[in-house]
Amino acid sequence: MKIVLASNNQGKLVELRALFTPLGFELVAQGDLGIPEAAEPFHTFVENALAKARHAAQLSGLPAVADDAGLCVDAFGGLPGVDTAYYATQFGYEKGDDNNVRALLEQMRGVDNRRAALVSTLVAVRSAQDPEPLIAVGRVVGEIARVPVGGNGFGFDPVMYIPKFGQTFAQLPTAVKNANSHRGQAARAMVELMRERWL
């Protein structure tokens, strides 16, 4: 089954393809179909993911899946949340993973409560008008490390320390990360929902 991935984020595409492809779902990036990014005006992951999925389905005529994910830091009341990708821009840096990590570590200097969660919300629709979107959420709780460690992954992976492994996500082999990440959890739940409802 061919499904449009409503994202142009290469990191997400690689991770989700690895999780969906063995199960018979072919993910096609919306950019490969000439579909522009959708607006993300909402304050929750689920609303933004739904907007992105409906947008991609509308313009492609295919089923679509969208991921809205982010970092929720306890000491910041759950922020940056849906604004995770643009976090660094609030502090005068250009948008980008390295700058996001730099800005986060600067803002957390002197903060003892390092607890944070990476959250991934996947929404899938059969069509732009699908009245019953599928929703799957994955969540991993860890701590923000004081310095980046590891070269695997993207986003906040180098500073997301997972006590269960005694390492950051960026230190884990890809297979281990995918099996335990917020996106991996959401993708597995989504595949089960698709099998149950769509196939």
PyMOL commands that place a pseudoatom at each C-alpha (Angstrom):
pseudoatom trace, name=CA, resn=MET, resi=1, chain=A, elem=C, hetatm=0, pos=[0.000, 0.000, 0.000]
pseudoatom trace, name=CA, resn=LYS, resi=2, chain=A, elem=C, hetatm=0, pos=[1.388, 3.393, -1.018]
pseudoatom trace, name=CA, resn=ILE, resi=3, chain=A, elem=C, hetatm=0, pos=[1.122, 6.161, 1.579]
pseudoatom trace, name=CA, resn=VAL, resi=4, chain=A, elem=C, hetatm=0, pos=[2.314, 9.751, 1.381]
pseudoatom trace, name=CA, resn=LEU, resi=5, chain=A, elem=C, hetatm=0, pos=[4.506, 10.866, 4.261]
pseudoatom trace, name=CA, resn=ALA, resi=6, chain=A, elem=C, hetatm=0, pos=[3.498, 14.448, 4.990]
pseudoatom trace, name=CA, resn=SER, resi=7, chain=A, elem=C, hetatm=0, pos=[7.003, 15.608, 5.823]
pseudoatom trace, name=CA, resn=ASN, resi=8, chain=A, elem=C, hetatm=0, pos=[10.187, 16.662, 4.076]
pseudoatom trace, name=CA, resn=ASN, resi=9, chain=A, elem=C, hetatm=0, pos=[12.310, 15.899, 7.147]
pseudoatom trace, name=CA, resn=GLN, resi=10, chain=A, elem=C, hetatm=0, pos=[14.867, 13.345, 5.925]
pseudoatom trace, name=CA, resn=GLY, resi=11, chain=A, elem=C, hetatm=0, pos=[15.488, 12.017, 9.449]
pseudoatom trace, name=CA, resn=LYS, resi=12, chain=A, elem=C, hetatm=0, pos=[11.799, 11.220, 9.907]
pseudoatom trace, name=CA, resn=LEU, resi=13, chain=A, elem=C, hetatm=0, pos=[11.574, 9.698, 6.429]
pseudoatom trace, name=CA, resn=VAL, resi=14, chain=A, elem=C, hetatm=0, pos=[14.504, 7.355, 7.039]
pseudoatom trace, name=CA, resn=GLU, resi=15, chain=A, elem=C, hetatm=0, pos=[13.195, 6.266, 10.460]
pseudoatom trace, name=CA, resn=LEU, resi=16, chain=A, elem=C, hetatm=0, pos=[9.592, 5.771, 9.344]
pseudoatom trace, name=CA, resn=ARG, resi=17, chain=A, elem=C, hetatm=0, pos=[10.527, 3.972, 6.121]
pseudoatom trace, name=CA, resn=ALA, resi=18, chain=A, elem=C, hetatm=0, pos=[12.608, 1.530, 8.165]
pseudoatom trace, name=CA, resn=LEU, resi=19, chain=A, elem=C, hetatm=0, pos=[9.596, 0.865, 10.374]
pseudoatom trace, name=CA, resn=PHE, resi=20, chain=A, elem=C, hetatm=0, pos=[6.824, 0.758, 7.725]
pseudoatom trace, name=CA, resn=THR, resi=21, chain=A, elem=C, hetatm=0, pos=[8.491, -0.849, 4.682]
pseudoatom trace, name=CA, resn=PRO, resi=22, chain=A, elem=C, hetatm=0, pos=[8.961, -4.375, 6.089]
pseudoatom trace, name=CA, resn=LEU, resi=23, chain=A, elem=C, hetatm=0, pos=[5.237, -4.450, 6.799]
pseudoatom trace, name=CA, resn=GLY, resi=24, chain=A, elem=C, hetatm=0, pos=[4.196, -3.755, 3.222]
pseudoatom trace, name=CA, resn=PHE, resi=25, chain=A, elem=C, hetatm=0, pos=[3.611, 0.003, 3.417]
pseudoatom trace, name=CA, resn=GLU, resi=26, chain=A, elem=C, hetatm=0, pos=[5.536, 2.048, 0.842]
pseudoatom trace, name=CA, resn=LEU, resi=27, chain=A, elem=C, hetatm=0, pos=[6.146, 5.573, 2.126]
pseudoatom trace, name=CA, resn=VAL, resi=28, chain=A, elem=C, hetatm=0, pos=[6.538, 8.290, -0.481]
pseudoatom trace, name=CA, resn=ALA, resi=29, chain=A, elem=C, hetatm=0, pos=[7.793, 11.675, 0.682]
pseudoatom trace, name=CA, resn=GLN, resi=30, chain=A, elem=C, hetatm=0, pos=[5.409, 14.494, -0.154]
pseudoatom trace, name=CA, resn=GLY, resi=31, chain=A, elem=C, hetatm=0, pos=[8.301, 16.475, -1.628]
pseudoatom trace, name=CA, resn=ASP, resi=32, chain=A, elem=C, hetatm=0, pos=[8.813, 13.722, -4.229]
pseudoatom trace, name=CA, resn=LEU, resi=33, chain=A, elem=C, hetatm=0, pos=[5.251, 14.444, -5.380]
pseudoatom trace, name=CA, resn=GLY, resi=34, chain=A, elem=C, hetatm=0, pos=[5.750, 18.210, -5.440]
pseudoatom trace, name=CA, resn=ILE, resi=35, chain=A, elem=C, hetatm=0, pos=[3.544, 18.737, -2.380]
pseudoatom trace, name=CA, resn=PRO, resi=36, chain=A, elem=C, hetatm=0, pos=[4.544, 21.783, -0.310]
pseudoatom trace, name=CA, resn=GLU, resi=37, chain=A, elem=C, hetatm=0, pos=[4.666, 21.819, 3.486]
pseudoatom trace, name=CA, resn=ALA, resi=38, chain=A, elem=C, hetatm=0, pos=[1.335, 22.374, 5.230]
pseudoatom trace, name=CA, resn=ALA, resi=39, chain=A, elem=C, hetatm=0, pos=[0.731, 25.167, 7.709]
pseudoatom trace, name=CA, resn=GLU, resi=40, chain=A, elem=C, hetatm=0, pos=[1.088, 24.087, 11.354]
pseudoatom trace, name=CA, resn=PRO, resi=41, chain=A, elem=C, hetatm=0, pos=[-0.813, 26.775, 13.268]
pseudoatom trace, name=CA, resn=PHE, resi=42, chain=A, elem=C, hetatm=0, pos=[-1.930, 24.653, 16.206]
pseudoatom trace, name=CA, resn=HIS, resi=43, chain=A, elem=C, hetatm=0, pos=[-0.609, 24.228, 19.751]
pseudoatom trace, name=CA, resn=THR, resi=44, chain=A, elem=C, hetatm=0, pos=[-0.915, 20.434, 19.977]
pseudoatom trace, name=CA, resn=PHE, resi=45, chain=A, elem=C, hetatm=0, pos=[0.900, 17.661, 18.169]
pseudoatom trace, name=CA, resn=VAL, resi=46, chain=A, elem=C, hetatm=0, pos=[-2.322, 15.897, 17.158]
pseudoatom trace, name=CA, resn=GLU, resi=47, chain=A, elem=C, hetatm=0, pos=[-3.898, 18.969, 15.544]
pseudoatom trace, name=CA, resn=ASN, resi=48, chain=A, elem=C, hetatm=0, pos=[-0.770, 19.766, 13.529]
pseudoatom trace, name=CA, resn=ALA, resi=49, chain=A, elem=C, hetatm=0, pos=[-0.288, 16.147, 12.438]
pseudoatom trace, name=CA, resn=LEU, resi=50, chain=A, elem=C, hetatm=0, pos=[-3.927, 15.946, 11.315]
pseudoatom trace, name=CA, resn=ALA, resi=51, chain=A, elem=C, hetatm=0, pos=[-3.606, 19.188, 9.329]
pseudoatom trace, name=CA, resn=LYS, resi=52, chain=A, elem=C, hetatm=0, pos=[-0.458, 17.877, 7.619]
pseudoatom trace, name=CA, resn=ALA, resi=53, chain=A, elem=C, hetatm=0, pos=[-2.003, 14.467, 6.803]
pseudoatom trace, name=CA, resn=ARG, resi=54, chain=A, elem=C, hetatm=0, pos=[-5.188, 15.981, 5.348]
pseudoatom trace, name=CA, resn=HIS, resi=55, chain=A, elem=C, hetatm=0, pos=[-3.122, 18.450, 3.282]
pseudoatom trace, name=CA, resn=ALA, resi=56, chain=A, elem=C, hetatm=0, pos=[-0.948, 15.669, 1.775]
pseudoatom trace, name=CA, resn=ALA, resi=57, chain=A, elem=C, hetatm=0, pos=[-3.950, 13.414, 1.093]
pseudoatom trace, name=CA, resn=GLN, resi=58, chain=A, elem=C, hetatm=0, pos=[-5.830, 16.281, -0.572]
pseudoatom trace, name=CA, resn=LEU, resi=59, chain=A, elem=C, hetatm=0, pos=[-2.973, 17.115, -2.932]
pseudoatom trace, name=CA, resn=SER, resi=60, chain=A, elem=C, hetatm=0, pos=[-1.902, 13.534, -3.688]
pseudoatom trace, name=CA, resn=GLY, resi=61, chain=A, elem=C, hetatm=0, pos=[-5.183, 11.619, -3.795]
pseudoatom trace, name=CA, resn=LEU, resi=62, chain=A, elem=C, hetatm=0, pos=[-3.450, 8.951, -1.694]
pseudoatom trace, name=CA, resn=PRO, resi=63, chain=A, elem=C, hetatm=0, pos=[-3.689, 7.934, 1.950]
pseudoatom trace, name=CA, resn=ALA, resi=64, chain=A, elem=C, hetatm=0, pos=[-1.319, 9.999, 4.058]
pseudoatom trace, name=CA, resn=VAL, resi=65, chain=A, elem=C, hetatm=0, pos=[0.509, 9.770, 7.362]
pseudoatom trace, name=CA, resn=ALA, resi=66, chain=A, elem=C, hetatm=0, pos=[1.976, 12.711, 9.231]
pseudoatom trace, name=CA, resn=ASP, resi=67, chain=A, elem=C, hetatm=0, pos=[4.163, 12.936, 12.276]
pseudoatom trace, name=CA, resn=ASP, resi=68, chain=A, elem=C, hetatm=0, pos=[4.291, 15.879, 14.606]
pseudoatom trace, name=CA, resn=ALA, resi=69, chain=A, elem=C, hetatm=0, pos=[6.895, 15.403, 17.258]
pseudoatom trace, name=CA, resn=GLY, resi=70, chain=A, elem=C, hetatm=0, pos=[8.828, 17.409, 19.734]
pseudoatom trace, name=CA, resn=LEU, resi=71, chain=A, elem=C, hetatm=0, pos=[10.603, 17.774, 22.999]
pseudoatom trace, name=CA, resn=CYS, resi=72, chain=A, elem=C, hetatm=0, pos=[8.578, 18.534, 26.130]
pseudoatom trace, name=CA, resn=VAL, resi=73, chain=A, elem=C, hetatm=0, pos=[10.757, 19.779, 28.975]
pseudoatom trace, name=CA, resn=ASP, resi=74, chain=A, elem=C, hetatm=0, pos=[9.248, 19.605, 32.466]
pseudoatom trace, name=CA, resn=ALA, resi=75, chain=A, elem=C, hetatm=0, pos=[11.132, 22.675, 33.735]
pseudoatom trace, name=CA, resn=PHE, resi=76, chain=A, elem=C, hetatm=0, pos=[9.642, 24.701, 30.853]
pseudoatom trace, name=CA, resn=GLY, resi=77, chain=A, elem=C, hetatm=0, pos=[6.030, 23.582, 31.395]
pseudoatom trace, name=CA, resn=GLY, resi=78, chain=A, elem=C, hetatm=0, pos=[6.186, 21.154, 28.467]
pseudoatom trace, name=CA, resn=LEU, resi=79, chain=A, elem=C, hetatm=0, pos=[7.764, 23.548, 25.994]
pseudoatom trace, name=CA, resn=PRO, resi=80, chain=A, elem=C, hetatm=0, pos=[9.152, 23.735, 23.340]
pseudoatom trace, name=CA, resn=GLY, resi=81, chain=A, elem=C, hetatm=0, pos=[6.530, 21.144, 22.298]
pseudoatom trace, name=CA, resn=VAL, resi=82, chain=A, elem=C, hetatm=0, pos=[5.158, 21.839, 18.812]
pseudoatom trace, name=CA, resn=ASP, resi=83, chain=A, elem=C, hetatm=0, pos=[7.746, 24.591, 18.314]
pseudoatom trace, name=CA, resn=THR, resi=84, chain=A, elem=C, hetatm=0, pos=[10.679, 22.215, 18.798]
pseudoatom trace, name=CA, resn=ALA, resi=85, chain=A, elem=C, hetatm=0, pos=[12.001, 22.519, 15.220]
pseudoatom trace, name=CA, resn=TYR, resi=86, chain=A, elem=C, hetatm=0, pos=[12.182, 26.310, 15.569]
pseudoatom trace, name=CA, resn=TYR, resi=87, chain=A, elem=C, hetatm=0, pos=[13.367, 26.399, 19.181]
pseudoatom trace, name=CA, resn=ALA, resi=88, chain=A, elem=C, hetatm=0, pos=[16.733, 28.040, 18.444]
pseudoatom trace, name=CA, resn=THR, resi=89, chain=A, elem=C, hetatm=0, pos=[15.151, 30.905, 16.504]
pseudoatom trace, name=CA, resn=GLN, resi=90, chain=A, elem=C, hetatm=0, pos=[13.628, 32.257, 19.732]
pseudoatom trace, name=CA, resn=PHE, resi=91, chain=A, elem=C, hetatm=0, pos=[17.157, 32.939, 20.970]
pseudoatom trace, name=CA, resn=GLY, resi=92, chain=A, elem=C, hetatm=0, pos=[18.663, 34.545, 17.875]
pseudoatom trace, name=CA, resn=TYR, resi=93, chain=A, elem=C, hetatm=0, pos=[20.041, 31.392, 16.240]
pseudoatom trace, name=CA, resn=GLU, resi=94, chain=A, elem=C, hetatm=0, pos=[19.210, 30.083, 12.781]
pseudoatom trace, name=CA, resn=LYS, resi=95, chain=A, elem=C, hetatm=0, pos=[16.883, 27.087, 12.567]
pseudoatom trace, name=CA, resn=GLY, resi=96, chain=A, elem=C, hetatm=0, pos=[18.760, 23.781, 12.815]
pseudoatom trace, name=CA, resn=ASP, resi=97, chain=A, elem=C, hetatm=0, pos=[19.379, 20.768, 15.012]
pseudoatom trace, name=CA, resn=ASP, resi=98, chain=A, elem=C, hetatm=0, pos=[22.788, 21.876, 16.295]
pseudoatom trace, name=CA, resn=ASN, resi=99, chain=A, elem=C, hetatm=0, pos=[21.487, 25.337, 17.174]
pseudoatom trace, name=CA, resn=ASN, resi=100, chain=A, elem=C, hetatm=0, pos=[18.434, 23.838, 18.887]
pseudoatom trace, name=CA, resn=VAL, resi=101, chain=A, elem=C, hetatm=0, pos=[20.693, 21.741, 21.094]
pseudoatom trace, name=CA, resn=ARG, resi=102, chain=A, elem=C, hetatm=0, pos=[22.935, 24.743, 21.816]
pseudoatom trace, name=CA, resn=ALA, resi=103, chain=A, elem=C, hetatm=0, pos=[19.965, 26.946, 22.748]
pseudoatom trace, name=CA, resn=LEU, resi=104, chain=A, elem=C, hetatm=0, pos=[18.422, 24.256, 24.958]
pseudoatom trace, name=CA, resn=LEU, resi=105, chain=A, elem=C, hetatm=0, pos=[21.647, 23.697, 26.884]
pseudoatom trace, name=CA, resn=GLU, resi=106, chain=A, elem=C, hetatm=0, pos=[22.063, 27.443, 27.365]
pseudoatom trace, name=CA, resn=GLN, resi=107, chain=A, elem=C, hetatm=0, pos=[18.494, 27.811, 28.654]
pseudoatom trace, name=CA, resn=MET, resi=108, chain=A, elem=C, hetatm=0, pos=[18.936, 24.840, 30.997]
pseudoatom trace, name=CA, resn=ARG, resi=109, chain=A, elem=C, hetatm=0, pos=[22.222, 26.043, 32.465]
pseudoatom trace, name=CA, resn=GLY, resi=110, chain=A, elem=C, hetatm=0, pos=[21.701, 25.967, 36.238]
pseudoatom trace, name=CA, resn=VAL, resi=111, chain=A, elem=C, hetatm=0, pos=[18.407, 24.014, 35.959]
pseudoatom trace, name=CA, resn=ASP, resi=112, chain=A, elem=C, hetatm=0, pos=[18.424, 20.904, 38.145]
pseudoatom trace, name=CA, resn=ASN, resi=113, chain=A, elem=C, hetatm=0, pos=[15.144, 19.379, 36.900]
pseudoatom trace, name=CA, resn=ARG, resi=114, chain=A, elem=C, hetatm=0, pos=[16.402, 17.835, 33.630]
pseudoatom trace, name=CA, resn=ARG, resi=115, chain=A, elem=C, hetatm=0, pos=[13.359, 15.577, 33.047]
pseudoatom trace, name=CA, resn=ALA, resi=116, chain=A, elem=C, hetatm=0, pos=[11.972, 15.727, 29.518]
pseudoatom trace, name=CA, resn=ALA, resi=117, chain=A, elem=C, hetatm=0, pos=[9.973, 13.634, 27.075]
pseudoatom trace, name=CA, resn=LEU, resi=118, chain=A, elem=C, hetatm=0, pos=[10.274, 13.130, 23.352]
pseudoatom trace, name=CA, resn=VAL, resi=119, chain=A, elem=C, hetatm=0, pos=[6.758, 12.797, 21.957]
pseudoatom trace, name=CA, resn=SER, resi=120, chain=A, elem=C, hetatm=0, pos=[5.680, 11.609, 18.516]
pseudoatom trace, name=CA, resn=THR, resi=121, chain=A, elem=C, hetatm=0, pos=[2.087, 11.793, 17.339]
pseudoatom trace, name=CA, resn=LEU, resi=122, chain=A, elem=C, hetatm=0, pos=[1.305, 10.026, 14.077]
pseudoatom trace, name=CA, resn=VAL, resi=123, chain=A, elem=C, hetatm=0, pos=[-1.971, 10.650, 12.278]
pseudoatom trace, name=CA, resn=ALA, resi=124, chain=A, elem=C, hetatm=0, pos=[-3.072, 8.713, 9.192]
pseudoatom trace, name=CA, resn=VAL, resi=125, chain=A, elem=C, hetatm=0, pos=[-6.013, 9.379, 6.894]
pseudoatom trace, name=CA, resn=ARG, resi=126, chain=A, elem=C, hetatm=0, pos=[-7.396, 7.363, 3.986]
pseudoatom trace, name=CA, resn=SER, resi=127, chain=A, elem=C, hetatm=0, pos=[-8.431, 10.601, 2.275]
pseudoatom trace, name=CA, resn=ALA, resi=128, chain=A, elem=C, hetatm=0, pos=[-8.525, 14.311, 3.042]
pseudoatom trace, name=CA, resn=GLN, resi=129, chain=A, elem=C, hetatm=0, pos=[-12.110, 13.917, 4.292]
pseudoatom trace, name=CA, resn=ASP, resi=130, chain=A, elem=C, hetatm=0, pos=[-11.535, 10.765, 6.351]
pseudoatom trace, name=CA, resn=PRO, resi=131, chain=A, elem=C, hetatm=0, pos=[-13.906, 11.081, 9.350]
pseudoatom trace, name=CA, resn=GLU, resi=132, chain=A, elem=C, hetatm=0, pos=[-11.927, 8.526, 11.358]
pseudoatom trace, name=CA, resn=PRO, resi=133, chain=A, elem=C, hetatm=0, pos=[-8.244, 9.438, 11.334]
pseudoatom trace, name=CA, resn=LEU, resi=134, chain=A, elem=C, hetatm=0, pos=[-5.934, 6.949, 12.983]
pseudoatom trace, name=CA, resn=ILE, resi=135, chain=A, elem=C, hetatm=0, pos=[-3.917, 8.407, 15.859]
pseudoatom trace, name=CA, resn=ALA, resi=136, chain=A, elem=C, hetatm=0, pos=[-0.912, 6.815, 17.536]
pseudoatom trace, name=CA, resn=VAL, resi=137, chain=A, elem=C, hetatm=0, pos=[1.312, 8.382, 20.174]
pseudoatom trace, name=CA, resn=GLY, resi=138, chain=A, elem=C, hetatm=0, pos=[4.770, 7.374, 21.347]
pseudoatom trace, name=CA, resn=ARG, resi=139, chain=A, elem=C, hetatm=0, pos=[6.497, 8.940, 24.334]
pseudoatom trace, name=CA, resn=VAL, resi=140, chain=A, elem=C, hetatm=0, pos=[9.954, 8.415, 25.833]
pseudoatom trace, name=CA, resn=VAL, resi=141, chain=A, elem=C, hetatm=0, pos=[10.934, 10.029, 29.104]
pseudoatom trace, name=CA, resn=GLY, resi=142, chain=A, elem=C, hetatm=0, pos=[14.552, 10.816, 29.838]
pseudoatom trace, name=CA, resn=GLU, resi=143, chain=A, elem=C, hetatm=0, pos=[16.800, 13.608, 31.033]
pseudoatom trace, name=CA, resn=ILE, resi=144, chain=A, elem=C, hetatm=0, pos=[18.536, 16.423, 29.198]
pseudoatom trace, name=CA, resn=ALA, resi=145, chain=A, elem=C, hetatm=0, pos=[22.275, 15.725, 29.306]
pseudoatom trace, name=CA, resn=ARG, resi=146, chain=A, elem=C, hetatm=0, pos=[24.592, 18.595, 30.158]
pseudoatom trace, name=CA, resn=VAL, resi=147, chain=A, elem=C, hetatm=0, pos=[26.642, 18.104, 26.971]
pseudoatom trace, name=CA, resn=PRO, resi=148, chain=A, elem=C, hetatm=0, pos=[25.813, 16.440, 23.621]
pseudoatom trace, name=CA, resn=VAL, resi=149, chain=A, elem=C, hetatm=0, pos=[27.079, 12.867, 23.315]
pseudoatom trace, name=CA, resn=GLY, resi=150, chain=A, elem=C, hetatm=0, pos=[26.925, 10.536, 20.305]
pseudoatom trace, name=CA, resn=GLY, resi=151, chain=A, elem=C, hetatm=0, pos=[26.734, 10.947, 16.553]
pseudoatom trace, name=CA, resn=ASN, resi=152, chain=A, elem=C, hetatm=0, pos=[23.729, 8.826, 15.596]
pseudoatom trace, name=CA, resn=GLY, resi=153, chain=A, elem=C, hetatm=0, pos=[20.251, 10.216, 15.041]
pseudoatom trace, name=CA, resn=PHE, resi=154, chain=A, elem=C, hetatm=0, pos=[19.093, 13.812, 14.682]
pseudoatom trace, name=CA, resn=GLY, resi=155, chain=A, elem=C, hetatm=0, pos=[17.259, 16.557, 16.536]
pseudoatom trace, name=CA, resn=PHE, resi=156, chain=A, elem=C, hetatm=0, pos=[17.745, 16.414, 20.296]
pseudoatom trace, name=CA, resn=ASP, resi=157, chain=A, elem=C, hetatm=0, pos=[19.064, 12.819, 20.235]
pseudoatom trace, name=CA, resn=PRO, resi=158, chain=A, elem=C, hetatm=0, pos=[22.578, 13.845, 21.417]
pseudoatom trace, name=CA, resn=VAL, resi=159, chain=A, elem=C, hetatm=0, pos=[21.202, 15.381, 24.632]
pseudoatom trace, name=CA, resn=MET, resi=160, chain=A, elem=C, hetatm=0, pos=[18.285, 13.016, 25.292]
pseudoatom trace, name=CA, resn=TYR, resi=161, chain=A, elem=C, hetatm=0, pos=[19.773, 10.733, 27.958]
pseudoatom trace, name=CA, resn=ILE, resi=162, chain=A, elem=C, hetatm=0, pos=[17.774, 7.536, 28.486]
pseudoatom trace, name=CA, resn=PRO, resi=163, chain=A, elem=C, hetatm=0, pos=[18.423, 6.124, 31.981]
pseudoatom trace, name=CA, resn=LYS, resi=164, chain=A, elem=C, hetatm=0, pos=[17.325, 2.619, 30.934]
pseudoatom trace, name=CA, resn=PHE, resi=165, chain=A, elem=C, hetatm=0, pos=[20.284, 2.467, 28.535]
pseudoatom trace, name=CA, resn=GLY, resi=166, chain=A, elem=C, hetatm=0, pos=[22.672, 4.761, 30.383]
pseudoatom trace, name=CA, resn=GLN, resi=167, chain=A, elem=C, hetatm=0, pos=[23.214, 6.559, 27.059]
pseudoatom trace, name=CA, resn=THR, resi=168, chain=A, elem=C, hetatm=0, pos=[21.747, 9.283, 24.881]
pseudoatom trace, name=CA, resn=PHE, resi=169, chain=A, elem=C, hetatm=0, pos=[19.619, 8.340, 21.875]
pseudoatom trace, name=CA, resn=ALA, resi=170, chain=A, elem=C, hetatm=0, pos=[22.524, 9.474, 19.660]
pseudoatom trace, name=CA, resn=GLN, resi=171, chain=A, elem=C, hetatm=0, pos=[24.776, 6.817, 21.227]
pseudoatom trace, name=CA, resn=LEU, resi=172, chain=A, elem=C, hetatm=0, pos=[22.430, 3.926, 20.515]
pseudoatom trace, name=CA, resn=PRO, resi=173, chain=A, elem=C, hetatm=0, pos=[22.668, 1.756, 17.390]
pseudoatom trace, name=CA, resn=THR, resi=174, chain=A, elem=C, hetatm=0, pos=[19.896, 2.647, 14.925]
pseudoatom trace, name=CA, resn=ALA, resi=175, chain=A, elem=C, hetatm=0, pos=[18.025, -0.635, 15.439]
pseudoatom trace, name=CA, resn=VAL, resi=176, chain=A, elem=C, hetatm=0, pos=[17.973, -0.166, 19.218]
pseudoatom trace, name=CA, resn=LYS, resi=177, chain=A, elem=C, hetatm=0, pos=[16.920, 3.459, 18.913]
pseudoatom trace, name=CA, resn=ASN, resi=178, chain=A, elem=C, hetatm=0, pos=[14.092, 2.637, 16.475]
pseudoatom trace, name=CA, resn=ALA, resi=179, chain=A, elem=C, hetatm=0, pos=[12.872, -0.135, 18.749]
pseudoatom trace, name=CA, resn=ASN, resi=180, chain=A, elem=C, hetatm=0, pos=[12.671, 2.218, 21.738]
pseudoatom trace, name=CA, resn=SER, resi=181, chain=A, elem=C, hetatm=0, pos=[12.165, 5.727, 20.386]
pseudoatom trace, name=CA, resn=HIS, resi=182, chain=A, elem=C, hetatm=0, pos=[9.014, 7.817, 20.604]
pseudoatom trace, name=CA, resn=ARG, resi=183, chain=A, elem=C, hetatm=0, pos=[8.682, 7.588, 16.810]
pseudoatom trace, name=CA, resn=GLY, resi=184, chain=A, elem=C, hetatm=0, pos=[9.285, 3.836, 16.862]
pseudoatom trace, name=CA, resn=GLN, resi=185, chain=A, elem=C, hetatm=0, pos=[6.544, 3.367, 19.471]
pseudoatom trace, name=CA, resn=ALA, resi=186, chain=A, elem=C, hetatm=0, pos=[4.105, 5.527, 17.513]
pseudoatom trace, name=CA, resn=ALA, resi=187, chain=A, elem=C, hetatm=0, pos=[4.930, 3.826, 14.203]
pseudoatom trace, name=CA, resn=ARG, resi=188, chain=A, elem=C, hetatm=0, pos=[4.397, 0.317, 15.606]
pseudoatom trace, name=CA, resn=ALA, resi=189, chain=A, elem=C, hetatm=0, pos=[1.065, 1.388, 17.115]
pseudoatom trace, name=CA, resn=MET, resi=190, chain=A, elem=C, hetatm=0, pos=[0.086, 3.026, 13.809]
pseudoatom trace, name=CA, resn=VAL, resi=191, chain=A, elem=C, hetatm=0, pos=[0.941, -0.063, 11.771]
pseudoatom trace, name=CA, resn=GLU, resi=192, chain=A, elem=C, hetatm=0, pos=[-1.301, -2.128, 14.078]
pseudoatom trace, name=CA, resn=LEU, resi=193, chain=A, elem=C, hetatm=0, pos=[-4.119, 0.382, 13.660]
pseudoatom trace, name=CA, resn=MET, resi=194, chain=A, elem=C, hetatm=0, pos=[-3.729, 0.341, 9.867]
pseudoatom trace, name=CA, resn=ARG, resi=195, chain=A, elem=C, hetatm=0, pos=[-3.758, -3.463, 9.794]
pseudoatom trace, name=CA, resn=GLU, resi=196, chain=A, elem=C, hetatm=0, pos=[-6.859, -3.556, 11.974]
pseudoatom trace, name=CA, resn=ARG, resi=197, chain=A, elem=C, hetatm=0, pos=[-8.845, -0.752, 10.283]
pseudoatom trace, name=CA, resn=TRP, resi=198, chain=A, elem=C, hetatm=0, pos=[-7.573, -0.418, 6.723]
pseudoatom trace, name=CA, resn=LEU, resi=199, chain=A, elem=C, hetatm=0, pos=[-6.444, -3.829, 5.476]
for i in range(1, 199): cmd.bond("trace and resi %d" % i, "trace and resi %d" % (i + 1))
show_as sticks, trace
zoom trace
